[in-house]
């Protein structure tokens, strides 16, 4: 297969997004649009990637990192052809180039691999990835010759009525033979309604010098969808969400209502899990087999072992690790804590910056007081401890092995193992207090 470099066009402002943020950094399912394209390219076994930046160049570089990419700067955004011109001088040695747009998050590595294989097998100077849309929209139309090869791409704004009737459209993804591309790219001119250098004009230039141009037809039209405004961002996010949910269900995960479940692409869930409606799982998460995620749960950057029970209305914040068989129940929030096997935090509790052992029971309304307004401190609860309801554990503090905390206690000192800790005032019953407080209740013998 031909050695290939990818060029990702990411210089545009995206004025229809109505935002100061570069378009390619807007997120679908918590990941920048351009990152999806980069991932697909990498998975298609293309290692060298050049990213053409322009509007918000420093932001894009900061988001993606300087390492692992070649950057080319397009100071003035004068069209896609102009963007590729800026990239050519900095590209590493390779005999072919794949050009993609940074705002097409639905492209899959499978499709890119198939495009690359078709380009190599047909020995074309250029292979364009196309698809068929009944109305064609605002995409460039593919004009074929009598031999069914691509004669030209006509932008919709410059197309005649006859050309607009063509259903096959340009995806904006190309494979070029580098030598052939070098022969024609400098011939591009901005002689069009936009005054821009169109990448699509390269096709007619290649044909003019007798080079072969063909098309690979992508069967899934969704893949070529570009994101130009907030509604299209939502549409792309919906497709990505459904892809993820379908893949999880086909791998053995039950979703009661997948239409209300939002799971990032970076999440791993093992078979035999059950996920109830209105669940959000984001960031880098791993969930073991046999877990039950109840309704209205949010899990972020956390790890769950096997057979955990979470929710309903539970929030697992970043850094949470639940070992096998842990229960985190109704209205529980856990942050940056490790909860050992078989331990239970059934309801209405906050656990933060804590190390909880195995077989621990944490009663309703327990709070780890981990923040003094300036610094965070940790709480340790050792194996088989029992924490009574409405307990405040003022960190830093340790509750020893098999110890019990009486309900309503505020614990400020370490509790030794096998101990009972009571930290509350002794109950006093004051008779006649109500009458003394309010004369209206005083006995009247008259």
N, C-alpha and C positions, 0 to 999 in steps of 0.2 A: 504494500500500500504506500502511496506517496507520503513523503514527510510533509507535515502540515503545521502551519501557524494560524492561530485564530486571532482575528481583529474584531474587537467588540466596540461598537460605536456608542459612546456614552457622554457626548458633549452637549446635547441639547438642553435647553432650559425647560421645555415643557410648559409653555404659557397657559395651556388649558387646565393645568393642574391648579392654577391660582395659588402658587406657593413660591417662597424664596428657596426652598430646598430643591436641589437638582432632581430631575424627574426619576432618574435611575435609582435614587436612594429612598424613594417612597416605598413603603413596605406592604407586601402581601403576605398574610399569615406570619407576621413578625420577622420577615426577612426582606432585605432590599431586593428590588426587581432585578438588578444586575447580578446579584449573587446567584439567582436561579440559573441565569444564562451561563455564568462561570462554572457552576456545578455540572450542568449538562455537558459543557465542553470538556471538562476534565474527565467525566465518565465516558466520554466518547474517545478517550485515549489521545487527546490533543494536549500536550504539556505546555507548549509555548503560547502565552496569551498576551496580546497587546491591547491595552484599553485606551481608546481615544477620549480624552477629557477636554472640557472647555468651560461651560458655565459651572461654577462651583467646583472647579478642578481640585482645589485643596481639600474640600469636603469629601469628594469621592475618594481621593487618595488616602485620606485619614480613615475613612470607613473601611476600605478594602485592605489597607496596609501597603507599604512600599515593597515588601518582599514578595517574590513569586510572580510579579507582573512587570511588563514593559509598559511605560506610559508614553503616549504621544499627545502633544498639546495642540488643539485646534482653537486658536485665540479668537478668530472670527468664525461664526457658524455659517458657512457658505454652502451648505449642502452635504449630502452623504459622500459624493464623489470627492469633494474637497477634504472631508475627514479622512478618507482612505489615502489621499495624497500625503497628508501629514504623517501617516503611520509608516508609509513605505520606507523612508530612510532609516528607521530605527529597528526594523524587523530583523530577527536572527536569520541565519541561512536556512532555507527550506525551499522545496520545489513547488509548493502549493500553499494557498491562503484560503481560509474560510472566513467570510465576513458575516457578522451577525449584529443585530440591534440589541442594545442593553435594556430595552423596555418590553421584552417578550418573554415573560417568566414561565410560559406554558410549554416551551420547547422541551422535548425529552431527549435524553442521551441516545435512546434507541433510534429515534428519527435522524439525529445528526450522524450516527454511525452508518445508517443505511444510505444517507445522502453521500457521505464520504466514499462508501464502497461503490456506489453507482458512478460517481465522478471518476474514480480510479478505473473502474471496469470499462467505461465508455471512452476513455482517453480524450475527454473534451477539454477545450481551452477554458470553458466555463460551464458549470452546472448550476442552474437556479432552482431553489426549492420553491415549488408552487403549490397551490391548492385550488379547489373549486368552490366558489361562493355564488349562489344563484343571482344575487343582485350586484356583486362585485364591490360595492361600497366605495370607499375612497382609495382603494388599493390600485397600484399600477396593473394594467392589463397585459397579458402575455399574447403577443402576436406571433403565430407560427407560419412557417412557409409551406410549400407544397410537399416537402419531405418530412413534415411534422417536427422540424427543428425550430428553435426559437429564433425568430427574425429580429424582434425588438420588444422592448418593454415601454409602454406608453403610460405616463402618469395620468391619473384620472382627470386632473385639472386641465391637461393638455389634450385629452382624447376626444375623438369625434364621436358622434352618436353611434356609429357602427362599432367603433372600438369599445365604447362603454357597454355594449351588449355582450361582450366576451365575459364568460364566467370564470375562466382560469386567471388567477391573480398572483402577483408577486408577493412572496413572504418576507422579502428583505434579507434572506439568507442565501449566500453564494459560495461556491467553491471556484477558485481561479487557479489556472496554471500560472505560476509566478512570471515566467519568461514572457508569456503572451500578454499578461496584464501590464508588465513594464513597457511593452511596445505601444500600448494605446492610452494609458492613463493620462499622459500629458496632453492628449488631444481633446480632453473634455473642455467644454466652454459653457458659460452661463446664459446661453441664448434660449431662454424659456420664460414663461410667465412669472416665475419666482426669482429670476436672476441668480439661480444657484447652479452649482456643479452637480448634476445628477449622476449617481452611481449607475443608474439604469442605462445611461447613454453609452456605457462601455460595451454593452451588448452589440449595438449597431456598429461600433468601431471595430470590434473583433470580427464581426461578419464581413466588414468591408475589406479586411485583409485575409479573408478566406479561412478563418478559424471556426472550429466547431463549437456551437453553443446548444446545449440541450437543457431539459428540465426534469427534475425528480418531483413527482406529484405526492405531496403529503396527504394521506387519507383522512386525517383528523384535522379539520379546519380550525378547531380551537387552538391548536398548538402555535399557529402563526399570529395569534391575536396580540396586537400591541396595546400598551396602556398609555392613553393620551389625556385622560381626565379622571376625576374621582369615581365616576360611575363605572368606567372600564376597570379601574382598580378593584372595585367591589366585585365585578364580574369575574376577573381573574382570580381573586381570592376565593370566590365560591367554587370555581372549578378545581383549584388546588386543594381546597378543603374536602371536596367530594372524592377526589382521587385518593387522598390520604385515608379517609374513612373506609372507602371501598377496599383498599389494599389491606387495612387492618382486619376488616370483617372476613375477607377471603383467607386471611392467615389464622383465623380462629377466635377473633374477638367479637363478642356480642355487643351490639349497640341497640338499645331499646328504641331510640329515635335518632338516627344519624343526622337528620336535618338540623338538630339543635346541638350537635357536638362539634367542638372546635379543637383540633389537635394539630400542633405544628409538625412539620416534616422531620424535625430533629428528635421526635419522640419515638421511643421503642416500647411496644406493649406485647407481652407474651400471650400465648393462647389461653383460652378458658377464662378470660377476664370478662366482666359484665360492666358496661358503662351506661349509666342512666342519662336522662335528658339534661340539657343545660350544663354540660361539663366543658371546662376549658383547661387544656393541658398544653403548656407552652414552654419554650426553651429546650434545653437538653435534659430530657427525663427518661428514666428506665423504670418500667413497671413489670413486676414478675407475674407469673401465671396464677390464675385463680383469684385475682383481686376483684373486689366489688367496689366500684366507684359510684357513689350515690348521686342523686340529683343536686344541681346547683353547687358543684364543687369546682374549685380552681386549684391547679397544681402547677408550680413553676420551678424549673431547674431542681428537681428532686428525684430521689431514688426510692422505689418501693420494692420490698421483697415479695415472696409468694404469699398468697392467701391473706392479703391485707384488706381491711374494710375501712372505707373512707367516706365520710359524709352521712347524711346530706348537709349542705351549707357549711362545708369545711374549706379552709384555705391552707394549703401547704406552700409556704414561701421558699425562696431559694435557699439551698443548703440543707434541706430536710432529708433525712434518711430514715426510712421505716424498715426494720428487719422483718423477718417472716412472721405472719400472724398478728400484726399490730392492728389495733383499732383506733382510728381517729374519727370521732363521731360528730354529732350535731353541733354546729357553731363552734368548732375547734379551730384555732389558728396555731400553726407550728412554724417556727422560723429557725433556720441554721441550727438544727438539733438532730441528735441521733437517738432513736427510740428502739430499745432492744426487743428481741423476740418475745411475742406473747403479751407485751405490755398494752395497756388500755388507757386511752384518754377519751372517755365516752362523750362528754358534752360540756359546752360553755366554759372552755379553758383556753388560756394562752400559754404556750411553751416556747420560750426563745432562748437561744444560746445555751442549750442544755444537753447534758449527757445522761440519758435515762437507761437503766439496766434492763434485764429480762424479768418478765413476770411482775412488772410494777402496775399498780392500779392508781390512777390519778382521779380524785373525786371532782364532782361538778364545781365549777367556779374557781378552780385553782389557777393562780397566776405566778409565773416566774418574773420577779421584778428585776429585770436585767439591765436597766438603764437608770443612771442617777442624774440625768440631764446633761452629762458631759462624757461619760465613759460607759461601755458595755461590759458586763460581768457574766460569768458562767455559773450555772447550777448543775450539781451532780446528784442524781438519785440512783442509789445502788439497787442491785437485784432484790426483787420480792418486797420492796417497800410499799407501804400503803399510805396514800396521801388523802386525808379527809377533805370533805367538801369545804369550799370557801376558804382555802388556804393561800396565804401569800408567802412565797419563798423569796426572801430578799437576798439577791446574789451580791458577792460570791458566797455560796453556802453548799454544804454536802449533807445529804440524808443517807445514813448508813444502811447496810444490808439488813433486810427484814424489819426495819423500823417502821413505826406508825406515827403519823401526824394527826393530832386530834382536830376535828372539824373546827373551822373558824379561827385557826391559829395564824399568827404572823411570825414566821421563823427567820431569825436574824443570825443565829449561831449554828454551827455544825451539830448534827444529831448523830450520836454514836450508834453502832449497829445494835440490833435487838432492843431498841429503846422505844418508849412512848414519849413524844414531845407535845406539851400543851403550852401554848403561848397566848393566853387570853385572860381577861379579868374574871375573878370568881363571881358567880351570879348572886345578886342580892335582890330580895323581894321586899319592897317598902310598902307596908299596908297604909291605906288611907291617903296615898299620894294623890289620887285623882281628885278627891274632895279638897285637899289642901291647895291644889293647883287652881281649881275653878270652883268658886263658892256656889255655883248653880247646882252642883252635885251634893252639897252638904245636906245631911238629914234635917228635915223640918218636922218637929213633933206637934206643932200647932194645928 
